[in-house]
Amino acid sequence: MRTVGIRQFRDQATTLMKLGETIRIERNGKPIGFFVPVPTPKHNRREIIESYDRVGEAVGRVLQATGLNEEELVRAIAPEDSE
């Protein structure tokens, strides 16, 4: 998985997204989000499932690296007051 800083992602988003790979976005060396490409309709069901599996694996690595549980991670990514 590629890792980029938030500024690099902002400045090169189009180029990075064209790579078609999962990207971990960090601020000050800490993960703040992920870009996970969504398969286009031409992809088959297996490819779509594999894509979601990669998301799950990425989340698992973040949980392990940070010591957060799933609920804490959700609150960190999408705090309730941001709605």
Phi and psi in degrees as GROMACS dihedral restraints (atoms count N, CA, C in turn):
[ dihedral_restraints ]
;  ai    aj    ak    al  type     phi  dphi    fc
    3     4     5     6     1   -78.9    20    10
    4     5     6     7     1   143.6    20    10
    6     7     8     9     1  -122.9    20    10
    7     8     9    10     1   131.8    20    10
    9    10    11    12     1  -135.9    20    10
   10    11    12    13     1   156.7    20    10
   12    13    14    15     1   -77.5    20    10
   13    14    15    16     1   160.4    20    10
   15    16    17    18     1   -60.3    20    10
   16    17    18    19     1   -39.7    20    10
   18    19    20    21     1   -66.4    20    10
   19    20    21    22     1   -42.0    20    10
   21    22    23    24     1   -63.1    20    10
   22    23    24    25     1   -41.6    20    10
   24    25    26    27     1   -62.3    20    10
   25    26    27    28     1   -45.5    20    10
   27    28    29    30     1   -59.7    20    10
   28    29    30    31     1   -45.9    20    10
   30    31    32    33     1   -75.2    20    10
   31    32    33    34     1   -27.5    20    10
   33    34    35    36     1  -122.8    20    10
   34    35    36    37     1    23.1    20    10
   36    37    38    39     1   -53.5    20    10
   37    38    39    40     1   -47.6    20    10
   39    40    41    42     1   -60.3    20    10
   40    41    42    43     1   -46.4    20    10
   42    43    44    45     1   -64.4    20    10
   43    44    45    46     1   -45.5    20    10
   45    46    47    48     1   -63.0    20    10
   46    47    48    49     1   -41.7    20    10
   48    49    50    51     1   -65.7    20    10
   49    50    51    52     1   -32.1    20    10
   51    52    53    54     1   -65.5    20    10
   52    53    54    55     1   -18.6    20    10
   54    55    56    57     1   -67.1    20    10
   55    56    57    58     1   -23.8    20    10
   57    58    59    60     1    71.8    20    10
   58    59    60    61     1    25.1    20    10
   60    61    62    63     1  -123.0    20    10
   61    62    63    64     1   160.1    20    10
   63    64    65    66     1   -69.5    20    10
   64    65    66    67     1   135.2    20    10
   66    67    68    69     1  -124.8    20    10
   67    68    69    70     1   128.4    20    10
   69    70    71    72     1   -92.6    20    10
   70    71    72    73     1   128.7    20    10
   72    73    74    75     1  -105.2    20    10
   73    74    75    76     1   129.2    20    10
   75    76    77    78     1  -122.2    20    10
   76    77    78    79     1   152.3    20    10
   78    79    80    81     1  -126.4    20    10
   79    80    81    82     1   124.0    20    10
   81    82    83    84     1    54.3    20    10
   82    83    84    85     1    38.3    20    10
   84    85    86    87     1    78.8    20    10
   85    86    87    88     1     4.9    20    10
   87    88    89    90     1  -116.7    20    10
   88    89    90    91     1   137.1    20    10
   90    91    92    93     1   -65.1    20    10
   91    92    93    94     1   133.9    20    10
   93    94    95    96     1  -122.7    20    10
   94    95    96    97     1    -8.9    20    10
   96    97    98    99     1   179.3    20    10
   97    98    99   100     1   175.1    20    10
   99   100   101   102     1  -136.3    20    10
  100   101   102   103     1   146.4    20    10
  102   103   104   105     1  -107.8    20    10
  103   104   105   106     1   119.4    20    10
  105   106   107   108     1  -120.8    20    10
  106   107   108   109     1   114.6    20    10
  108   109   110   111     1   -64.2    20    10
  109   110   111   112     1   139.1    20    10
  111   112   113   114     1   -97.6    20    10
  112   113   114   115     1   129.9    20    10
  114   115   116   117     1   -60.8    20    10
  115   116   117   118     1   144.1    20    10
  117   118   119   120     1   -78.5    20    10
  118   119   120   121     1   163.2    20    10
  120   121   122   123     1   -55.1    20    10
  121   122   123   124     1   -21.7    20    10
  123   124   125   126     1   -70.7    20    10
  124   125   126   127     1   -15.1    20    10
  126   127   128   129     1   -77.3    20    10
  127   128   129   130     1   150.0    20    10
  129   130   131   132     1   -88.3    20    10
  130   131   132   133     1   171.5    20    10
  132   133   134   135     1   -57.0    20    10
  133   134   135   136     1   -40.0    20    10
  135   136   137   138     1   -60.7    20    10
  136   137   138   139     1   -43.7    20    10
  138   139   140   141     1   -63.9    20    10
  139   140   141   142     1   -37.9    20    10
  141   142   143   144     1   -65.6    20    10
  142   143   144   145     1   -45.2    20    10
  144   145   146   147     1   -62.1    20    10
  145   146   147   148     1   -42.1    20    10
  147   148   149   150     1   -61.9    20    10
  148   149   150   151     1   -36.9    20    10
  150   151   152   153     1   -62.8    20    10
  151   152   153   154     1   -45.3    20    10
  153   154   155   156     1   -67.2    20    10
  154   155   156   157     1   -34.0    20    10
  156   157   158   159     1   -62.2    20    10
  157   158   159   160     1   -39.3    20    10
  159   160   161   162     1   -64.3    20    10
  160   161   162   163     1   -36.9    20    10
  162   163   164   165     1   -61.5    20    10
  163   164   165   166     1   -46.7    20    10
  165   166   167   168     1   -60.5    20    10
  166   167   168   169     1   -41.3    20    10
  168   169   170   171     1   -65.0    20    10
  169   170   171   172     1   -40.9    20    10
  171   172   173   174     1   -64.3    20    10
  172   173   174   175     1   -43.3    20    10
  174   175   176   177     1   -62.6    20    10
  175   176   177   178     1   -42.1    20    10
  177   178   179   180     1   -58.9    20    10
  178   179   180   181     1   -40.7    20    10
  180   181   182   183     1   -66.2    20    10
  181   182   183   184     1   -38.7    20    10
  183   184   185   186     1   -65.3    20    10
  184   185   186   187     1   -43.9    20    10
  186   187   188   189     1   -59.4    20    10
  187   188   189   190     1   -44.4    20    10
  189   190   191   192     1   -66.3    20    10
  190   191   192   193     1   -42.8    20    10
  192   193   194   195     1   -69.8    20    10
  193   194   195   196     1   -32.5    20    10
  195   196   197   198     1   -97.7    20    10
  196   197   198   199     1   -19.7    20    10
  198   199   200   201     1    78.8    20    10
  199   200   201   202     1     6.0    20    10
  201   202   203   204     1   -77.0    20    10
  202   203   204   205     1   157.7    20    10
  204   205   206   207     1   -97.1    20    10
  205   206   207   208     1   175.2    20    10
  207   208   209   210     1   -60.5    20    10
  208   209   210   211     1   -42.0    20    10
  210   211   212   213     1   -63.2    20    10
  211   212   213   214     1   -42.5    20    10
  213   214   215   216     1   -64.8    20    10
  214   215   216   217     1   -38.6    20    10
  216   217   218   219     1   -64.2    20    10
  217   218   219   220     1   -43.5    20    10
  219   220   221   222     1   -60.6    20    10
  220   221   222   223     1   -44.8    20    10
  222   223   224   225     1   -63.3    20    10
  223   224   225   226     1   -36.5    20    10
  225   226   227   228     1   -69.1    20    10
  226   227   228   229     1   -36.1    20    10
  228   229   230   231     1   -80.9    20    10
  229   230   231   232     1   -41.1    20    10
  231   232   233   234     1  -134.9    20    10
  232   233   234   235     1    75.9    20    10
  234   235   236   237     1   -60.0    20    10
  235   236   237   238     1   146.2    20    10
  237   238   239   240     1   -57.4    20    10
  238   239   240   241     1   -34.6    20    10
  240   241   242   243     1   -72.3    20    10
  241   242   243   244     1    -4.6    20    10
  243   244   245   246     1   -87.8    20    10
  244   245   246   247     1    -4.3    20    10
